[in-house]
Amino acid sequence: MPAARGSQMMTGVGSNDNTRTVYSTETAGKCPVCGWPQRNCQCSSQQKRRDAAVPARLAAKLRMEKKGRAGKTVTVVYDLPQNEEFLKDLSQKLKRGCGTGGAVVDDTIELQGELRERVRDLLRQLGFAVKG
């Protein structure tokens, strides 16, 4: 019996079925950021999309969120042009106008607090059509 048990243990230890790469510095022709092949990298197309032109007629939508923020309310402005400079500038104007903090997150602007009415008024003054 001890020999059979020993041979089973050797088979389990020596087999390479259960081995997998945990970490590798080799990219194997893939983009390290998005994971797509380098010749078809999606990072460059996302950069082009993030620098989209700002249309003449702008519409913004408002919503309130609490989920995932420990019960704190956040005013979210979304459906805006995907232009990084435009979003950053608009975020600064809204934060100054409301006297609160906030950030640009994934093509949306998040402002701390329940400021829907103030944000609606500020956006209308800036020439936006506001929904929500």
C-alpha positions as CSV (number, residue, x, y, z in Angstrom):
1,M,0.0,0.0,0.0
2,P,2.7,2.6,0.8
3,A,4.1,2.3,-2.7
4,A,0.8,2.9,-4.4
5,R,0.2,6.0,-2.3
6,G,3.6,7.3,-3.1
7,S,3.2,6.8,-6.8
8,Q,-0.1,8.7,-6.7
9,M,1.6,11.6,-4.9
10,M,4.4,11.6,-7.5
11,T,1.9,11.8,-10.3
12,G,0.0,14.7,-8.8
13,V,3.2,16.7,-8.0
14,G,5.0,16.1,-11.2
15,S,2.1,16.7,-13.6
16,N,1.9,20.1,-15.4
17,D,-1.9,20.1,-15.8
18,N,-2.5,22.5,-13.0
19,T,0.2,25.0,-13.7
20,R,-0.6,28.5,-15.0
21,T,1.2,31.7,-15.4
22,V,0.5,34.0,-12.5
23,Y,2.5,37.0,-13.6
24,S,4.5,37.8,-16.8
25,T,6.2,40.9,-18.1
26,E,5.8,39.6,-21.7
27,T,2.9,41.3,-23.6
28,A,2.9,38.8,-26.5
29,G,1.9,41.5,-28.9
30,K,-0.9,42.8,-26.8
31,C,-1.5,46.3,-25.6
32,P,-0.7,46.5,-21.9
33,V,-3.5,49.0,-21.3
34,C,-6.5,47.6,-23.1
35,G,-5.4,44.0,-23.8
36,W,-6.1,44.1,-27.6
37,P,-3.5,43.2,-30.2
38,Q,-1.2,46.1,-30.7
39,R,-2.0,46.5,-34.4
40,N,-5.7,46.8,-33.4
41,C,-5.3,48.7,-30.1
42,Q,-8.5,50.2,-28.7
43,C,-6.8,52.8,-26.6
44,S,-6.1,55.0,-29.6
45,S,-9.7,54.9,-30.7
46,Q,-10.9,55.8,-27.2
47,Q,-8.6,58.8,-27.2
48,K,-10.1,60.0,-30.5
49,R,-13.5,59.6,-29.1
50,R,-12.6,61.5,-25.9
51,D,-11.6,64.5,-28.1
52,A,-14.9,64.7,-29.9
53,A,-16.1,68.1,-31.1
54,V,-18.5,70.0,-28.9
55,P,-21.8,70.5,-30.7
56,A,-23.5,73.9,-31.0
57,R,-26.7,72.8,-29.2
58,L,-25.9,71.0,-26.0
59,A,-28.3,68.9,-23.9
60,A,-27.4,67.6,-20.4
61,K,-29.3,65.2,-18.1
62,L,-29.3,65.2,-14.3
63,R,-29.8,62.4,-11.9
64,M,-29.3,61.9,-8.1
65,E,-27.3,58.9,-6.9
66,K,-26.7,57.4,-3.4
67,K,-25.7,53.8,-4.2
68,G,-22.1,52.9,-3.3
69,R,-21.5,56.2,-1.5
70,A,-22.3,55.3,2.1
71,G,-25.6,57.0,1.9
72,K,-24.3,60.4,0.7
73,T,-26.1,62.0,-2.2
74,V,-24.3,63.0,-5.4
75,T,-25.7,65.0,-8.3
76,V,-24.6,63.5,-11.7
77,V,-24.6,65.4,-15.0
78,Y,-24.5,63.0,-17.9
79,D,-25.0,62.7,-21.7
80,L,-22.3,65.4,-22.3
81,P,-19.9,65.5,-25.3
82,Q,-16.9,63.2,-24.7
83,N,-14.3,65.9,-24.7
84,E,-11.9,65.9,-21.8
85,E,-11.1,69.6,-21.8
86,F,-14.8,70.6,-22.1
87,L,-15.8,68.3,-19.2
88,K,-13.0,69.6,-17.0
89,D,-14.0,73.2,-17.7
90,L,-17.7,72.6,-17.2
91,S,-17.0,70.8,-14.0
92,Q,-15.0,73.7,-12.6
93,K,-17.8,76.2,-13.5
94,L,-20.4,74.0,-11.8
95,K,-18.3,73.4,-8.7
96,R,-17.7,77.1,-8.3
97,G,-21.3,78.0,-9.0
98,C,-22.6,75.5,-6.4
99,G,-19.8,76.0,-3.9
100,T,-19.1,72.3,-3.6
101,G,-16.7,69.6,-4.6
102,G,-16.9,67.2,-7.4
103,A,-15.1,65.3,-10.2
104,V,-15.2,64.2,-13.8
105,V,-15.8,60.4,-13.8
106,D,-16.3,58.4,-17.1
107,D,-17.7,61.2,-19.2
108,T,-20.0,62.4,-16.4
109,I,-19.7,65.1,-13.8
110,E,-20.4,64.2,-10.2
111,L,-21.1,67.0,-7.7
112,Q,-21.2,66.4,-4.0
113,G,-24.7,66.9,-2.5
114,E,-28.3,67.3,-3.7
115,L,-27.9,70.3,-6.0
116,R,-30.2,69.5,-8.8
117,E,-32.0,72.9,-8.9
118,R,-28.8,74.9,-8.7
119,V,-27.1,72.8,-11.4
120,R,-30.2,73.1,-13.6
121,D,-30.1,76.9,-13.3
122,L,-26.4,77.1,-14.0
123,L,-26.6,74.9,-17.0
124,R,-29.5,76.9,-18.5
125,Q,-27.4,80.1,-18.0
126,L,-24.6,78.4,-19.9
127,G,-26.9,77.6,-22.8
128,F,-27.7,73.9,-22.2
129,A,-31.0,72.2,-22.6
130,V,-31.6,70.4,-19.3
131,K,-33.5,67.2,-18.7
132,G,-34.1,65.5,-15.4
